[in-house]
Amino acid sequence: MMILRKAAYILFVAILMVAGVVAIVLYRTVNVAYEIPDVEAVHYEDIPLDDAVKHLSAAIRHQTISTQSQPSPYRDQFDAFIDFVREAFPLIHEHLDLKVINGYTLLYKWEGSRPDMPAAMMQGHYDVVPVEPGTYDNWTHPPFEGVVSDGFVWGRGAIDDKSGIFSYLESITYLLERGYEPERTLYVALNHDEEVGGRQGARKVADYLLENDIPIKFLVDEGMPVVEKIMEGLEHPIAMIGVAEKGYLSIELEVNMEGGHSSMPPRETTIGALSEAITNLKKQPMQGRIPGLLRETFDPLLPDLPFVYRIGLSNLWLFGGVIEERLGYIPHTNAALRTTIAPTMFHAGIKENVLPQTANAIINFRIHPNDNIREVLYYVQSTIDNDLIDVRVLDGAREPSPVTSTASEAYKLMKHTIHETFPGIPVAPAMFLAATDSRHFTEVTDYLLRFRPIRARPDDRGRIHGTDERISVDNYGEMIAFYIRFIKNATSGSPATE
């Protein structure tokens, strides 16, 4: 009888514990909320959009293509582009100081009335990637004609990044025409080699600022867009501000063994050893982490996600492992979750019946801010665990950027401006998965923000660096309006923040 009573008591306690867990899970799930601030919408109905579109169209016609070869065969196009900018925006060149950095990067200074305030800075780039040979006929309109059709401006650079820098120039012109005078000094850099690393453009601008002790409060660069249908069940747009950028590391794995005839292969070959090493790296990726930035990214999305997602993401203390596993299967969420591993090159062998004496492979890592280069190298060595394989770090490695705090004045200012110009849209911080010129400015300022108010839909993903790059005319007007408001907010003595 005593045993039955104890069993009943244990069962009762277990039921209570399960019920308690269920109650906590349901409470946290049901009570998720993201409050969009009650901010008065700002509109600029008098933007001369037709003229702005003509400027962008003309800019696309300049084939400012960055290539790895030096000297560039397109350098005359860069010269013509600079001349065009001078002609198209005379007020800017009348009222702002211009310093040409390293021949082709344009650094403008709009002097503020309060020199005691550290300056704000905005930058972007006017160089573009080439169009892949053999794909020209796949374009709806030729990639370098800047055709305006069906409500879009078409061509290479329409998104990345001529619409960005020209929306800067249009917004500054708009403010100058109306007599606006900034209190905080504003620097605007139009960089010329972002697509090949930015070492001759943005890096030189950063060096100039450091050498001349020019304090920069925060820097705004290209980056995350206003995305639609970012994940299953989420229908409304959301503005993503890139507050961090991944690091970069490529390593070469090389193994050397005796070769010989393929009819008598040894138990281990160069290709076999290298393939096993790569397989081990892919099967055992570096640890992913939801707490931190990725959790902050999801917070504004929770109220509108399907119930099953809300359960998991609202109760990471219970479902964290399951959620991490699920996110790991989706390429863009996996990339935000952890340091990624991508084998990109493999070389071995000279003939089908000869065992190669040497095999090598290149593995590219995009390093999460939770990790660093030293930790990645330790992970590689310990995961491969094969003394026959040499590991060599290739040139160009860089640590991940610091994470700009969402509590900073710079982040709050941008968030507030988004709410003013894109009413009703949630704003979330995010990891920017590609690379920008802002990586050269980590010594210049602690506050780096990567955002472009470009409306991005799922079918736009392949347009950046791909075929049929385009920007809608209406969205381009939104971009100009955003930067008009942002510049006013950023250069006033007491900017409005939430």
Long-range contacts (C-beta under 8 A, 24 or more apart in sequence): 21-318, 24-315, 25-311, 25-314, 25-315, 25-318, 28-314, 28-315, 29-307, 29-310, 29-311, 29-314, 29-315, 32-302, 32-303, 32-310, 32-314, 33-303, 34-299, 34-300, 34-301, 34-302, 34-303, 34-426, 36-419, 36-424, 36-425, 36-426, 37-416, 37-419, 37-498, 39-416, 39-419, 39-420, 39-423, 39-498, 40-420, 41-420, 41-421, 41-423, 42-420, 42-421, 42-481, 42-485, 43-481, 44-174, 44-480, 44-481, 44-484, 44-485, 47-170, 47-174, 47-477, 47-480, 47-481, 47-484, 49-473, 49-476, 49-477, 49-480, 52-166, 52-167, 52-170, 52-476, 52-477, 52-480, 53-148, 53-153, 53-473, 53-476, 55-88, 55-166, 55-169, 55-170, 56-146, 56-153, 56-158, 56-162, 56-163, 56-166, 56-471, 56-476, 57-146, 57-147, 57-148, 57-153, 57-155, 58-84, 58-88, 58-146, 59-84, 59-126, 59-146, 59-157, 59-162, 59-166, 60-144, 60-145, 60-146, 60-153, 60-154, 60-155, 60-156, 60-157, 60-158, 60-162, 61-144, 61-145, 61-146, 61-155, 63-128, 63-144, 63-156, 64-126, 64-127, 64-128, 64-157, 64-192, 65-127, 65-128, 65-129, 65-130, 65-156, 66-127, 66-128, 66-129, 66-192, 66-193, 66-194, 66-195, 66-196, 67-130, 67-196, 68-196, 78-104, 78-127, 78-192, 81-126, 82-106, 85-169, 85-190, 88-169, 89-169, 89-172, 89-173, 91-173, 91-176, 91-177, 92-169, 92-172, 92-173, 92-176, 95-176, 96-172, 96-188, 99-208, 101-189, 101-201, 101-204, 101-205, 101-208, 102-200, 102-201, 102-204, 104-192, 104-193, 104-200, 104-201, 105-189, 105-190, 105-191, 105-192, 105-193, 105-200, 105-201, 105-202, 105-204, 105-205, 106-189, 106-190, 107-187, 107-188, 107-189, 107-190, 107-205, 107-208, 108-187, 108-188, 108-189, 108-190, 109-185, 109-186, 109-187, 110-172, 110-182, 110-185, 110-186, 110-187, 110-188, 110-491, 111-182, 111-185, 112-182, 112-183, 112-184, 112-185, 112-186, 112-491, 113-181, 113-182, 113-183, 114-183, 114-184, 114-493, 115-185, 117-183, 117-184, 117-185, 117-217, 117-493, 118-184, 118-215, 118-216, 118-217, 119-184, 119-185, 119-186, 119-187, 119-214, 119-215, 119-216, 119-217, 120-184, 120-185, 120-186, 120-187, 120-216, 120-217, 120-218, 120-219, 120-220, 120-490, 120-491, 121-186, 121-187, 121-188, 121-189, 121-216, 121-218, 121-219, 121-220, 121-445, 122-168, 122-186, 122-187, 122-188, 122-189, 122-219, 122-220, 122-221, 122-483, 122-487, 123-188, 123-189, 123-190, 123-191, 123-202, 123-205, 123-219, 123-220, 123-221, 123-437, 123-438, 124-161, 124-164, 124-165, 124-168, 124-189, 124-190, 124-191, 124-221, 124-222, 125-161, 125-165, 125-190, 125-191, 125-192, 125-193, 125-194, 125-195, 125-198, 125-201, 125-202, 125-222, 125-437, 126-157, 126-161, 126-162, 126-165, 126-190, 126-191, 126-192, 127-191, 127-192, 127-193, 127-194, 127-195, 127-196, 128-156, 128-157, 128-160, 128-162, 128-195, 129-156, 129-160, 129-195, 129-465, 131-156, 135-467, 138-467, 138-468, 139-467, 139-468, 140-468, 143-469, 148-473, 151-472, 151-473, 151-474, 152-470, 152-471, 152-472, 152-473, 153-470, 153-471, 153-472, 153-473, 153-476, 154-468, 154-469, 154-470, 155-469, 155-470, 156-469, 157-469, 158-469, 158-470, 158-471, 159-454, 159-460, 159-463, 159-464, 159-469, 159-470, 159-471, 160-222, 160-464, 160-465, 160-469, 161-194, 161-222, 161-452, 163-454, 163-471, 163-476, 163-479, 164-222, 164-452, 164-454, 164-479, 165-190, 167-476, 167-479, 167-480, 167-482, 167-483, 168-483, 170-480, 170-483, 171-480, 171-481, 171-483, 171-484, 171-486, 171-487, 172-487, 174-480, 174-484, 175-484, 175-487, 175-488, 180-488, 182-487, 182-491, 182-492, 183-491, 183-492, 183-493, 184-217, 184-490, 184-491, 184-492, 184-493, 185-491, 186-487, 186-490, 186-491, 187-214, 187-216, 191-437, 194-436, 194-437, 197-396, 198-437, 198-439, 198-440, 199-440, 201-437, 202-437, 202-438, 202-440, 202-441, 203-440, 205-440, 206-440, 206-441, 206-443, 206-444, 209-444, 210-443, 210-444, 216-441, 216-444, 216-445, 217-409, 217-410, 217-445, 217-447, 218-408, 218-409, 218-410, 218-445, 218-447, 218-448, 218-449, 218-490, 219-438, 219-441, 219-444, 219-445, 219-447, 219-448, 219-449, 220-414, 220-449, 220-450, 220-451, 220-486, 221-436, 221-437, 221-438, 221-448, 221-449, 221-450, 222-436, 222-450, 222-452, 223-432, 223-436, 223-438, 223-449, 223-450, 223-451, 223-452, 224-430, 224-432, 224-450, 224-451, 224-452, 225-451, 225-452, 225-453, 225-454, 225-455, 225-456, 226-422, 226-425, 226-453, 226-454, 226-455, 226-456, 227-456, 227-457, 228-455, 228-456, 228-457, 228-458, 229-457, 229-458, 230-301, 231-301, 231-305, 231-330, 231-333, 232-306, 233-304, 233-305, 233-306, 233-309, 234-301, 234-304, 234-305, 235-304, 236-304, 236-425, 236-426, 237-422, 237-425, 237-455, 238-300, 238-301, 238-425, 238-426, 238-427, 238-428, 239-418, 239-422, 239-425, 239-426, 239-427, 239-428, 239-451, 239-453, 240-297, 240-427, 240-428, 240-429, 240-430, 240-451, 241-411, 241-414, 241-415, 241-418, 241-427, 241-428, 241-429, 241-430, 241-449, 241-450, 241-451, 242-429, 242-430, 242-431, 242-432, 242-436, 242-449, 242-450, 242-451, 243-293, 243-403, 243-404, 243-405, 243-406, 243-411, 243-429, 243-430, 243-431, 243-448, 243-449, 243-450, 244-293, 244-369, 244-400, 244-401, 244-402, 244-403, 244-404, 244-431, 244-432, 245-400, 245-401, 245-431, 245-432, 245-435, 245-436, 245-438, 245-439, 245-448, 245-450, 246-335, 246-339, 246-366, 246-367, 246-368, 246-369, 246-400, 246-401, 246-431, 246-432, 246-433, 246-435, 247-365, 247-366, 247-367, 247-368, 247-369, 247-371, 247-372, 247-373, 247-397, 247-398, 247-399, 247-400, 247-401, 248-364, 248-365, 248-366, 248-367, 248-396, 248-397, 248-398, 248-435, 249-364, 249-365, 249-367, 249-373, 249-376, 249-393, 249-397, 249-398, 250-344, 250-362, 250-363, 250-364, 250-365, 250-393, 250-394, 250-396, 250-397, 251-362, 251-363, 251-365, 251-377, 251-380, 251-391, 251-392, 251-393, 251-394, 252-360, 252-361, 252-362, 252-363, 252-391, 252-392, 252-394, 253-277, 253-278, 253-360, 253-361, 253-362, 253-363, 253-384, 253-389, 253-390, 253-391, 254-358, 254-359, 254-360, 254-389, 254-390, 254-392, 255-358, 255-359, 255-360, 255-386, 255-388, 255-389, 255-390, 256-357, 256-358, 256-388, 257-357, 257-388, 258-355, 258-357, 259-354, 259-355, 259-356, 259-357, 260-354, 260-355, 261-353, 261-354, 261-355, 262-352, 262-353, 262-354, 262-355, 263-353, 265-355, 266-355, 268-388, 269-355, 269-356, 270-348, 270-355, 270-356, 270-357, 270-358, 270-359, 271-348, 271-349, 271-356, 271-359, 273-359, 273-386, 273-388, 273-389, 274-346, 274-348, 274-359, 274-360, 274-361, 274-389, 276-386, 277-384, 277-386, 277-389, 278-343, 278-361, 278-363, 280-383, 280-384, 280-385, 281-341, 281-343, 281-363, 281-380, 281-383, 281-384, 282-341, 282-343, 284-383, 285-328, 285-338, 285-339, 285-340, 285-341, 286-338, 286-339, 286-341, 286-368, 286-371, 286-376, 286-379, 287-338, 288-324, 288-327, 288-328, 288-334, 288-337, 288-338, 289-324, 289-337, 289-338, 289-368, 289-370, 290-316, 290-320, 290-323, 290-324, 290-327, 290-337, 291-316, 291-320, 292-370, 293-336, 293-369, 293-403, 293-429, 293-430, 293-431, 294-336, 294-337, 294-431, 296-406, 296-428, 296-429, 297-336, 297-428, 297-429, 297-430, 297-431, 298-428, 299-428, 300-426, 300-427, 300-428, 301-426, 301-428, 332-433, 335-366, 335-431, 335-433, 336-430, 336-431, 336-433, 337-368, 338-368, 339-365, 339-366, 339-367, 339-368, 339-370, 339-371, 339-376, 340-365, 340-366, 341-365, 342-366, 362-394, 366-433, 367-399, 367-400, 368-400, 368-431, 369-400, 369-401, 369-402, 369-403, 369-431, 371-400, 372-399, 372-400, 373-397, 373-399, 398-439, 401-438, 401-439, 401-442, 401-448, 402-442, 402-446, 402-448, 404-429, 404-446, 404-447, 404-448, 404-449, 408-446, 408-447, 409-447, 409-495, 409-497, 410-447, 410-449, 411-447, 411-449, 412-497, 412-498, 413-486, 413-489, 413-490, 413-495, 413-496, 413-497, 414-449, 414-451, 414-486, 415-497, 415-498, 416-489, 416-496, 416-497, 416-498, 417-482, 417-485, 417-486, 417-489, 418-451, 418-453, 418-482, 419-498, 420-485, 421-453, 421-478, 421-481, 421-482, 421-485, 422-453, 422-478, 422-482, 452-479, 453-478, 453-479, 453-482, 454-479
